[in-house]
Amino acid sequence: MSAASEPLERATALAPRWYTSPEHYARELERVFRRSWICFGREDWLPNAGDYFAFERFGEPLVALRDERGAVRVLSNVCRHRWHRVAEGRGNTRSL
C-alpha cells in the first residue's frame, strides 16, 4: 500500500527541509513545473489587440499579450539588446 492510499488520519506533512532546501526546489522546478503547462492568467484578461500584462514565473520575467491577429502570446519580458524589462504592469500598446 502506498502512502497516498493511507487513511487521512494517518497523513503526515513533508519534512521541513522539503520546504526550504534550494536543492529540492531546483529539482521540483526541473522535474515538475518545467515539464508541464502552468496557468498564469485568463485569456479574457486580454480582450483587445495590444492588451498585455507582465509577470514572473520561476525567476523569468514574461509578458502575455494579444497580438494584432487576436492570438494570445507569452514572450520573454527582457530586451535582448539592452537587457531591460520591456513591459511592466498591465495595459495596452501598439508595440513592445
PDB file as gemmi writes it, atoms N, CA and C in Angstrom:
CRYST1    1.000    1.000    1.000  90.00  90.00  90.00 P 1                      
ATOM      1  N   MET A   1       0.849  -1.175   0.000  1.00  0.00           N  
ATOM      2  CA  MET A   1       0.000   0.000   0.000  1.00  0.00           C  
ATOM      3  C   MET A   1       0.895   1.240   0.000  1.00  0.00           C  
ATOM      4  N   SER A   2       0.590   2.201  -0.876  1.00  0.00           N  
ATOM      5  CA  SER A   2       1.384   3.429  -0.931  1.00  0.00           C  
ATOM      6  C   SER A   2       0.903   4.410   0.125  1.00  0.00           C  
ATOM      7  N   ALA A   3       1.754   5.366   0.457  1.00  0.00           N  
ATOM      8  CA  ALA A   3       1.404   6.378   1.454  1.00  0.00           C  
ATOM      9  C   ALA A   3       0.169   7.164   1.013  1.00  0.00           C  
ATOM     10  N   ALA A   4      -0.017   7.343  -0.291  1.00  0.00           N  
ATOM     11  CA  ALA A   4      -1.158   8.102  -0.801  1.00  0.00           C  
ATOM     12  C   ALA A   4      -2.485   7.398  -0.546  1.00  0.00           C  
ATOM     13  N   SER A   5      -2.462   6.094  -0.343  1.00  0.00           N  
ATOM     14  CA  SER A   5      -3.713   5.367  -0.122  1.00  0.00           C  
ATOM     15  C   SER A   5      -3.999   5.120   1.360  1.00  0.00           C  
ATOM     16  N   GLU A   6      -3.159   5.640   2.240  1.00  0.00           N  
ATOM     17  CA  GLU A   6      -3.391   5.520   3.682  1.00  0.00           C  
ATOM     18  C   GLU A   6      -4.607   6.355   4.089  1.00  0.00           C  
ATOM     19  N   PRO A   7      -5.287   6.001   5.167  1.00  0.00           N  
ATOM     20  CA  PRO A   7      -6.403   6.824   5.646  1.00  0.00           C  
ATOM     21  C   PRO A   7      -5.919   8.224   6.026  1.00  0.00           C  
ATOM     22  N   LEU A   8      -6.785   9.202   5.905  1.00  0.00           N  
ATOM     23  CA  LEU A   8      -6.439  10.590   6.193  1.00  0.00           C  
ATOM     24  C   LEU A   8      -5.909  10.774   7.608  1.00  0.00           C  
ATOM     25  N   GLU A   9      -6.436  10.020   8.552  1.00  0.00           N  
ATOM     26  CA  GLU A   9      -5.988  10.146   9.940  1.00  0.00           C  
ATOM     27  C   GLU A   9      -4.507   9.830  10.100  1.00  0.00           C  
ATOM     28  N   ARG A  10      -3.930   9.099   9.176  1.00  0.00           N  
ATOM     29  CA  ARG A  10      -2.518   8.713   9.265  1.00  0.00           C  
ATOM     30  C   ARG A  10      -1.621   9.605   8.409  1.00  0.00           C  
ATOM     31  N   ALA A  11      -2.205  10.644   7.819  1.00  0.00           N  
ATOM     32  CA  ALA A  11      -1.439  11.540   6.947  1.00  0.00           C  
ATOM     33  C   ALA A  11      -0.399  12.320   7.754  1.00  0.00           C  
ATOM     34  N   THR A  12       0.715  12.621   7.115  1.00  0.00           N  
ATOM     35  CA  THR A  12       1.764  13.432   7.730  1.00  0.00           C  
ATOM     36  C   THR A  12       2.235  14.477   6.728  1.00  0.00           C  
ATOM     37  N   ALA A  13       2.865  15.505   7.220  1.00  0.00           N  
ATOM     38  CA  ALA A  13       3.415  16.556   6.360  1.00  0.00           C  
ATOM     39  C   ALA A  13       4.825  16.166   5.933  1.00  0.00           C  
ATOM     40  N   LEU A  14       5.304  16.813   4.904  1.00  0.00           N  
ATOM     41  CA  LEU A  14       6.683  16.611   4.481  1.00  0.00           C  
ATOM     42  C   LEU A  14       7.630  17.155   5.546  1.00  0.00           C  
ATOM     43  N   ALA A  15       8.823  16.654   5.565  1.00  0.00           N  
ATOM     44  CA  ALA A  15       9.845  17.169   6.478  1.00  0.00           C  
ATOM     45  C   ALA A  15      10.131  18.629   6.126  1.00  0.00           C  
ATOM     46  N   PRO A  16      10.427  19.472   7.104  1.00  0.00           N  
ATOM     47  CA  PRO A  16      10.665  20.901   6.850  1.00  0.00           C  
ATOM     48  C   PRO A  16      11.695  21.174   5.748  1.00  0.00           C  
ATOM     49  N   ARG A  17      12.696  20.336   5.607  1.00  0.00           N  
ATOM     50  CA  ARG A  17      13.733  20.579   4.587  1.00  0.00           C  
ATOM     51  C   ARG A  17      13.146  20.620   3.169  1.00  0.00           C  
ATOM     52  N   TRP A  18      12.029  19.933   2.942  1.00  0.00           N  
ATOM     53  CA  TRP A  18      11.404  19.935   1.620  1.00  0.00           C  
ATOM     54  C   TRP A  18      10.846  21.305   1.262  1.00  0.00           C  
ATOM     55  N   TYR A  19      10.560  22.143   2.248  1.00  0.00           N  
ATOM     56  CA  TYR A  19      10.011  23.463   2.008  1.00  0.00           C  
ATOM     57  C   TYR A  19      11.086  24.545   1.932  1.00  0.00           C  
ATOM     58  N   THR A  20      12.302  24.254   2.385  1.00  0.00           N  
ATOM     59  CA  THR A  20      13.336  25.283   2.473  1.00  0.00           C  
ATOM     60  C   THR A  20      14.610  24.976   1.696  1.00  0.00           C  
ATOM     61  N   SER A  21      14.768  23.789   1.224  1.00  0.00           N  
ATOM     62  CA  SER A  21      16.003  23.385   0.564  1.00  0.00           C  
ATOM     63  C   SER A  21      16.097  23.917  -0.870  1.00  0.00           C  
ATOM     64  N   PRO A  22      17.145  24.670  -1.196  1.00  0.00           N  
ATOM     65  CA  PRO A  22      17.336  25.117  -2.581  1.00  0.00           C  
ATOM     66  C   PRO A  22      17.489  23.945  -3.547  1.00  0.00           C  
ATOM     67  N   GLU A  23      18.097  22.872  -3.094  1.00  0.00           N  
ATOM     68  CA  GLU A  23      18.280  21.696  -3.952  1.00  0.00           C  
ATOM     69  C   GLU A  23      16.932  21.050  -4.290  1.00  0.00           C  
ATOM     70  N   HIS A  24      16.067  20.915  -3.282  1.00  0.00           N  
ATOM     71  CA  HIS A  24      14.739  20.335  -3.528  1.00  0.00           C  
ATOM     72  C   HIS A  24      13.923  21.243  -4.450  1.00  0.00           C  
ATOM     73  N   TYR A  25      14.032  22.547  -4.245  1.00  0.00           N  
ATOM     74  CA  TYR A  25      13.304  23.497  -5.084  1.00  0.00           C  
ATOM     75  C   TYR A  25      13.765  23.387  -6.539  1.00  0.00           C  
ATOM     76  N   ALA A  26      15.057  23.354  -6.764  1.00  0.00           N  
ATOM     77  CA  ALA A  26      15.600  23.236  -8.128  1.00  0.00           C  
ATOM     78  C   ALA A  26      15.140  21.942  -8.782  1.00  0.00           C  
ATOM     79  N   ARG A  27      15.153  20.854  -8.045  1.00  0.00           N  
ATOM     80  CA  ARG A  27      14.714  19.561  -8.573  1.00  0.00           C  
ATOM     81  C   ARG A  27      13.223  19.592  -8.910  1.00  0.00           C  
ATOM     82  N   GLU A  28      12.423  20.198  -8.035  1.00  0.00           N  
ATOM     83  CA  GLU A  28      10.987  20.298  -8.278  1.00  0.00           C  
ATOM     84  C   GLU A  28      10.692  21.149  -9.516  1.00  0.00           C  
ATOM     85  N   LEU A  29      11.401  22.259  -9.663  1.00  0.00           N  
ATOM     86  CA  LEU A  29      11.236  23.078 -10.863  1.00  0.00           C  
ATOM     87  C   LEU A  29      11.514  22.270 -12.112  1.00  0.00           C  
ATOM     88  N   GLU A  30      12.635  21.570 -12.119  1.00  0.00           N  
ATOM     89  CA  GLU A  30      13.050  20.822 -13.306  1.00  0.00           C  
ATOM     90  C   GLU A  30      12.150  19.628 -13.590  1.00  0.00           C  
ATOM     91  N   ARG A  31      11.792  18.876 -12.578  1.00  0.00           N  
ATOM     92  CA  ARG A  31      11.052  17.624 -12.781  1.00  0.00           C  
ATOM     93  C   ARG A  31       9.539  17.780 -12.821  1.00  0.00           C  
ATOM     94  N   VAL A  32       9.024  18.860 -12.254  1.00  0.00           N  
ATOM     95  CA  VAL A  32       7.566  19.022 -12.204  1.00  0.00           C  
ATOM     96  C   VAL A  32       7.120  20.230 -13.026  1.00  0.00           C  
ATOM     97  N   PHE A  33       7.511  21.420 -12.605  1.00  0.00           N  
ATOM     98  CA  PHE A  33       6.936  22.629 -13.177  1.00  0.00           C  
ATOM     99  C   PHE A  33       7.409  22.938 -14.590  1.00  0.00           C  
ATOM    100  N   ARG A  34       8.627  22.665 -14.926  1.00  0.00           N  
ATOM    101  CA  ARG A  34       9.114  22.968 -16.279  1.00  0.00           C  
ATOM    102  C   ARG A  34       8.732  21.895 -17.291  1.00  0.00           C  
ATOM    103  N   ARG A  35       8.069  20.844 -16.857  1.00  0.00           N  
ATOM    104  CA  ARG A  35       7.647  19.766 -17.764  1.00  0.00           C  
ATOM    105  C   ARG A  35       6.165  19.815 -18.096  1.00  0.00           C  
ATOM    106  N   SER A  36       5.463  20.795 -17.578  1.00  0.00           N  
ATOM    107  CA  SER A  36       4.028  20.835 -17.829  1.00  0.00           C  
ATOM    108  C   SER A  36       3.561  22.278 -17.980  1.00  0.00           C  
ATOM    109  N   TRP A  37       2.365  22.418 -18.516  1.00  0.00           N  
ATOM    110  CA  TRP A  37       1.772  23.734 -18.678  1.00  0.00           C  
ATOM    111  C   TRP A  37       1.384  24.276 -17.315  1.00  0.00           C  
ATOM    112  N   ILE A  38       1.547  25.576 -17.140  1.00  0.00           N  
ATOM    113  CA  ILE A  38       1.202  26.228 -15.883  1.00  0.00           C  
ATOM    114  C   ILE A  38       0.290  27.412 -16.198  1.00  0.00           C  
ATOM    115  N   CYS A  39      -0.835  27.481 -15.534  1.00  0.00           N  
ATOM    116  CA  CYS A  39      -1.761  28.599 -15.730  1.00  0.00           C  
ATOM    117  C   CYS A  39      -1.180  29.854 -15.084  1.00  0.00           C  
ATOM    118  N   PHE A  40      -1.153  30.937 -15.801  1.00  0.00           N  
ATOM    119  CA  PHE A  40      -0.632  32.190 -15.259  1.00  0.00           C  
ATOM    120  C   PHE A  40      -1.659  33.304 -15.351  1.00  0.00           C  
ATOM    121  N   GLY A  41      -2.765  33.066 -15.994  1.00  0.00           N  
ATOM    122  CA  GLY A  41      -3.787  34.090 -16.138  1.00  0.00           C  
ATOM    123  C   GLY A  41      -4.928  33.577 -16.988  1.00  0.00           C  
ATOM    124  N   ARG A  42      -5.847  34.462 -17.280  1.00  0.00           N  
ATOM    125  CA  ARG A  42      -7.021  34.094 -18.078  1.00  0.00           C  
ATOM    126  C   ARG A  42      -6.984  34.823 -19.416  1.00  0.00           C  
ATOM    127  N   GLU A  43      -7.436  34.148 -20.443  1.00  0.00           N  
ATOM    128  CA  GLU A  43      -7.461  34.739 -21.772  1.00  0.00           C  
ATOM    129  C   GLU A  43      -8.318  36.011 -21.797  1.00  0.00           C  
ATOM    130  N   ASP A  44      -9.381  36.035 -21.009  1.00  0.00           N  
ATOM    131  CA  ASP A  44     -10.247  37.226 -21.025  1.00  0.00           C  
ATOM    132  C   ASP A  44      -9.623  38.433 -20.331  1.00  0.00           C  
ATOM    133  N   TRP A  45      -8.449  38.283 -19.731  1.00  0.00           N  
ATOM    134  CA  TRP A  45      -7.704  39.432 -19.204  1.00  0.00           C  
ATOM    135  C   TRP A  45      -7.113  40.251 -20.351  1.00  0.00           C  
ATOM    136  N   LEU A  46      -7.122  39.679 -21.550  1.00  0.00           N  
ATOM    137  CA  LEU A  46      -6.548  40.332 -22.731  1.00  0.00           C  
ATOM    138  C   LEU A  46      -7.621  40.414 -23.818  1.00  0.00           C  
ATOM    139  N   PRO A  47      -8.660  41.226 -23.614  1.00  0.00           N  
ATOM    140  CA  PRO A  47      -9.772  41.222 -24.568  1.00  0.00           C  
ATOM    141  C   PRO A  47      -9.467  41.875 -25.913  1.00  0.00           C  
ATOM    142  N   ASN A  48      -8.517  42.819 -25.952  1.00  0.00           N  
ATOM    143  CA  ASN A  48      -8.275  43.590 -27.176  1.00  0.00           C  
ATOM    144  C   ASN A  48      -6.849  43.433 -27.678  1.00  0.00           C  
ATOM    145  N   ALA A  49      -6.691  43.613 -28.988  1.00  0.00           N  
ATOM    146  CA  ALA A  49      -5.347  43.609 -29.568  1.00  0.00           C  
ATOM    147  C   ALA A  49      -4.513  44.677 -28.875  1.00  0.00           C  
ATOM    148  N   GLY A  50      -3.290  44.315 -28.469  1.00  0.00           N  
ATOM    149  CA  GLY A  50      -2.399  45.249 -27.788  1.00  0.00           C  
ATOM    150  C   GLY A  50      -2.465  45.172 -26.277  1.00  0.00           C  
ATOM    151  N   ASP A  51      -3.478  44.482 -25.720  1.00  0.00           N  
ATOM    152  CA  ASP A  51      -3.550  44.323 -24.265  1.00  0.00           C  
ATOM    153  C   ASP A  51      -2.419  43.408 -23.809  1.00  0.00           C  
ATOM    154  N   TYR A  52      -1.837  43.722 -22.661  1.00  0.00           N  
ATOM    155  CA  TYR A  52      -0.735  42.909 -22.140  1.00  0.00           C  
ATOM    156  C   TYR A  52      -0.728  42.946 -20.623  1.00  0.00           C  
ATOM    157  N   PHE A  53      -0.051  41.985 -20.021  1.00  0.00           N  
ATOM    158  CA  PHE A  53       0.294  42.048 -18.602  1.00  0.00           C  
ATOM    159  C   PHE A  53       1.615  41.333 -18.395  1.00  0.00           C  
ATOM    160  N   ALA A  54       2.418  41.929 -17.532  1.00  0.00           N  
ATOM    161  CA  ALA A  54       3.748  41.399 -17.233  1.00  0.00           C  
ATOM    162  C   ALA A  54       3.672  40.585 -15.948  1.00  0.00           C  
ATOM    163  N   PHE A  55       4.465  39.527 -15.883  1.00  0.00           N  
ATOM    164  CA  PHE A  55       4.504  38.691 -14.692  1.00  0.00           C  
ATOM    165  C   PHE A  55       5.830  37.941 -14.662  1.00  0.00           C  
ATOM    166  N   GLU A  56       6.074  37.241 -13.593  1.00  0.00           N  
ATOM    167  CA  GLU A  56       7.308  36.473 -13.453  1.00  0.00           C  
ATOM    168  C   GLU A  56       6.963  35.068 -13.013  1.00  0.00           C  
ATOM    169  N   ARG A  57       7.617  34.076 -13.594  1.00  0.00           N  
ATOM    170  CA  ARG A  57       7.452  32.689 -13.178  1.00  0.00           C  
ATOM    171  C   ARG A  57       8.830  32.067 -13.048  1.00  0.00           C  
ATOM    172  N   PHE A  58       9.109  31.546 -11.870  1.00  0.00           N  
ATOM    173  CA  PHE A  58      10.360  30.844 -11.590  1.00  0.00           C  
ATOM    174  C   PHE A  58      11.576  31.701 -11.924  1.00  0.00           C  
ATOM    175  N   GLY A  59      11.461  32.987 -11.618  1.00  0.00           N  
ATOM    176  CA  GLY A  59      12.570  33.905 -11.833  1.00  0.00           C  
ATOM    177  C   GLY A  59      12.720  34.411 -13.259  1.00  0.00           C  
ATOM    178  N   GLU A  60      11.794  34.050 -14.139  1.00  0.00           N  
ATOM    179  CA  GLU A  60      11.866  34.505 -15.527  1.00  0.00           C  
ATOM    180  C   GLU A  60      10.805  35.566 -15.778  1.00  0.00           C  
ATOM    181  N   PRO A  61      11.206  36.779 -16.182  1.00  0.00           N  
ATOM    182  CA  PRO A  61      10.232  37.817 -16.499  1.00  0.00           C  
ATOM    183  C   PRO A  61       9.557  37.521 -17.838  1.00  0.00           C  
ATOM    184  N   LEU A  62       8.230  37.532 -17.841  1.00  0.00           N  
ATOM    185  CA  LEU A  62       7.450  37.216 -19.034  1.00  0.00           C  
ATOM    186  C   LEU A  62       6.395  38.284 -19.244  1.00  0.00           C  
ATOM    187  N   VAL A  63       5.884  38.367 -20.465  1.00  0.00           N  
ATOM    188  CA  VAL A  63       4.765  39.256 -20.761  1.00  0.00           C  
ATOM    189  C   VAL A  63       3.786  38.485 -21.643  1.00  0.00           C  
ATOM    190  N   ALA A  64       2.514  38.550 -21.262  1.00  0.00           N  
ATOM    191  CA  ALA A  64       1.443  37.948 -22.063  1.00  0.00           C  
ATOM    192  C   ALA A  64       0.758  39.071 -22.818  1.00  0.00           C  
ATOM    193  N   LEU A  65       0.433  38.841 -24.088  1.00  0.00           N  
ATOM    194  CA  LEU A  65      -0.209  39.877 -24.880  1.00  0.00           C  
ATOM    195  C   LEU A  65      -1.118  39.270 -25.928  1.00  0.00           C  
ATOM    196  N   ARG A  66      -2.063  40.081 -26.388  1.00  0.00           N  
ATOM    197  CA  ARG A  66      -2.904  39.677 -27.516  1.00  0.00           C  
ATOM    198  C   ARG A  66      -2.381  40.434 -28.731  1.00  0.00           C  
ATOM    199  N   ASP A  67      -2.001  39.682 -29.761  1.00  0.00           N  
ATOM    200  CA  ASP A  67      -1.416  40.335 -30.938  1.00  0.00           C  
ATOM    201  C   ASP A  67      -2.502  40.886 -31.854  1.00  0.00           C  
ATOM    202  N   GLU A  68      -2.062  41.521 -32.951  1.00  0.00           N  
ATOM    203  CA  GLU A  68      -2.991  42.189 -33.864  1.00  0.00           C  
ATOM    204  C   GLU A  68      -3.916  41.216 -34.585  1.00  0.00           C  
ATOM    205  N   ARG A  69      -3.568  39.941 -34.607  1.00  0.00           N  
ATOM    206  CA  ARG A  69      -4.433  38.924 -35.223  1.00  0.00           C  
ATOM    207  C   ARG A  69      -5.357  38.255 -34.209  1.00  0.00           C  
ATOM    208  N   GLY A  70      -5.241  38.649 -32.933  1.00  0.00           N  
ATOM    209  CA  GLY A  70      -6.118  38.111 -31.906  1.00  0.00           C  
ATOM    210  C   GLY A  70      -5.563  36.938 -31.124  1.00  0.00           C  
ATOM    211  N   ALA A  71      -4.350  36.511 -31.440  1.00  0.00           N  
ATOM    212  CA  ALA A  71      -3.739  35.385 -30.730  1.00  0.00           C  
ATOM    213  C   ALA A  71      -3.108  35.856 -29.423  1.00  0.00           C  
ATOM    214  N   VAL A  72      -3.190  35.016 -28.391  1.00  0.00           N  
ATOM    215  CA  VAL A  72      -2.528  35.310 -27.125  1.00  0.00           C  
ATOM    216  C   VAL A  72      -1.132  34.719 -27.186  1.00  0.00           C  
ATOM    217  N   ARG A  73      -0.155  35.523 -26.835  1.00  0.00           N  
ATOM    218  CA  ARG A  73       1.244  35.090 -26.879  1.00  0.00           C  
ATOM    219  C   ARG A  73       1.901  35.385 -25.538  1.00  0.00           C  
ATOM    220  N   VAL A  74       2.887  34.580 -25.185  1.00  0.00           N  
ATOM    221  CA  VAL A  74       3.703  34.815 -23.994  1.00  0.00           C  
ATOM    222  C   VAL A  74       5.150  34.882 -24.451  1.00  0.00           C  
ATOM    223  N   LEU A  75       5.811  35.986 -24.115  1.00  0.00           N  
ATOM    224  CA  LEU A  75       7.171  36.237 -24.572  1.00  0.00           C  
ATOM    225  C   LEU A  75       8.073  36.579 -23.388  1.00  0.00           C  
ATOM    226  N   SER A  76       9.360  36.469 -23.620  1.00  0.00           N  
ATOM    227  CA  SER A  76      10.321  36.953 -22.628  1.00  0.00           C  
ATOM    228  C   SER A  76      10.107  38.451 -22.457  1.00  0.00           C  
ATOM    229  N   ASN A  77      10.161  38.917 -21.236  1.00  0.00           N  
ATOM    230  CA  ASN A  77       9.969  40.337 -20.958  1.00  0.00           C  
ATOM    231  C   ASN A  77      11.320  41.030 -20.757  1.00  0.00           C  
ATOM    232  N   VAL A  78      12.302  40.615 -21.543  1.00  0.00           N  
ATOM    233  CA  VAL A  78      13.636  41.209 -21.453  1.00  0.00           C  
ATOM    234  C   VAL A  78      14.083  41.606 -22.863  1.00  0.00           C  
ATOM    235  N   CYS A  79      14.503  42.851 -23.003  1.00  0.00           N  
ATOM    236  CA  CYS A  79      15.037  43.338 -24.270  1.00  0.00           C  
ATOM    237  C   CYS A  79      16.385  42.657 -24.521  1.00  0.00           C  
ATOM    238  N   ARG A  80      16.538  41.990 -25.632  1.00  0.00           N  
ATOM    239  CA  ARG A  80      17.783  41.282 -25.939  1.00  0.00           C  
ATOM    240  C   ARG A  80      18.945  42.243 -26.182  1.00  0.00           C  
ATOM    241  N   HIS A  81      18.646  43.470 -26.579  1.00  0.00           N  
ATOM    242  CA  HIS A  81      19.697  44.438 -26.873  1.00  0.00           C  
ATOM    243  C   HIS A  81      20.208  45.121 -25.608  1.00  0.00           C  
ATOM    244  N   ARG A  82      19.306  45.559 -24.743  1.00  0.00           N  
ATOM    245  CA  ARG A  82      19.699  46.335 -23.563  1.00  0.00           C  
ATOM    246  C   ARG A  82      19.526  45.594 -22.239  1.00  0.00           C  
ATOM    247  N   TRP A  83      18.950  44.397 -22.269  1.00  0.00           N  
ATOM    248  CA  TRP A  83      18.746  43.599 -21.052  1.00  0.00           C  
ATOM    249  C   TRP A  83      17.910  44.327 -20.011  1.00  0.00           C  
ATOM    250  N   HIS A  84      16.877  45.035 -20.464  1.00  0.00           N  
ATOM    251  CA  HIS A  84      15.935  45.709 -19.568  1.00  0.00           C  
ATOM    252  C   HIS A  84      14.554  45.103 -19.777  1.00  0.00           C  
ATOM    253  N   ARG A  85      13.690  45.320 -18.801  1.00  0.00           N  
ATOM    254  CA  ARG A  85      12.305  44.854 -18.947  1.00  0.00           C  
ATOM    255  C   ARG A  85      11.629  45.641 -20.060  1.00  0.00           C  
ATOM    256  N   VAL A  86      10.834  44.937 -20.832  1.00  0.00           N  
ATOM    257  CA  VAL A  86      10.130  45.553 -21.951  1.00  0.00           C  
ATOM    258  C   VAL A  86       8.816  46.176 -21.489  1.00  0.00           C  
ATOM    259  N   ALA A  87       8.121  45.501 -20.575  1.00  0.00           N  
ATOM    260  CA  ALA A  87       6.816  45.983 -20.113  1.00  0.00           C  
ATOM    261  C   ALA A  87       6.697  45.783 -18.610  1.00  0.00           C  
ATOM    262  N   GLU A  88       5.877  46.624 -17.981  1.00  0.00           N  
ATOM    263  CA  GLU A  88       5.585  46.487 -16.554  1.00  0.00           C  
ATOM    264  C   GLU A  88       4.087  46.615 -16.344  1.00  0.00           C  
ATOM    265  N   GLY A  89       3.574  45.924 -15.345  1.00  0.00           N  
ATOM    266  CA  GLY A  89       2.155  46.020 -15.022  1.00  0.00           C  
ATOM    267  C   GLY A  89       1.277  45.468 -16.125  1.00  0.00           C  
ATOM    268  N   ARG A  90       0.222  46.213 -16.416  1.00  0.00           N  
ATOM    269  CA  ARG A  90      -0.683  45.813 -17.496  1.00  0.00           C  
ATOM    270  C   ARG A  90      -1.123  47.038 -18.243  1.00  0.00           C  
ATOM    271  N   GLY A  91      -1.598  46.830 -19.465  1.00  0.00           N  
ATOM    272  CA  GLY A  91      -2.040  47.973 -20.257  1.00  0.00           C  
ATOM    273  C   GLY A  91      -2.340  47.582 -21.684  1.00  0.00           C  
ATOM    274  N   ASN A  92      -2.239  48.557 -22.560  1.00  0.00           N  
ATOM    275  CA  ASN A  92      -2.462  48.347 -23.988  1.00  0.00           C  
ATOM    276  C   ASN A  92      -1.406  49.145 -24.726  1.00  0.00           C  
ATOM    277  N   THR A  93      -0.837  48.548 -25.761  1.00  0.00           N  
ATOM    278  CA  THR A  93       0.211  49.211 -26.525  1.00  0.00           C  
ATOM    279  C   THR A  93       0.154  48.778 -27.979  1.00  0.00           C  
ATOM    280  N   ARG A  94       0.750  49.578 -28.845  1.00  0.00           N  
ATOM    281  CA  ARG A  94       0.807  49.210 -30.267  1.00  0.00           C  
ATOM    282  C   ARG A  94       1.996  48.318 -30.555  1.00  0.00           C  
ATOM    283  N   SER A  95       3.044  48.451 -29.742  1.00  0.00           N  
ATOM    284  CA  SER A  95       4.231  47.601 -29.935  1.00  0.00           C  
ATOM    285  C   SER A  95       5.019  47.523 -28.637  1.00  0.00           C  
ATOM    286  N   LEU A  96       5.813  46.489 -28.537  1.00  0.00           N  
ATOM    287  CA  LEU A  96       6.701  46.322 -27.382  1.00  0.00           C  
ATOM    288  C   LEU A  96       8.136  46.469 -27.838  1.00  0.00           C  
TER     289      LEU A  96                                                      
END                                                                             
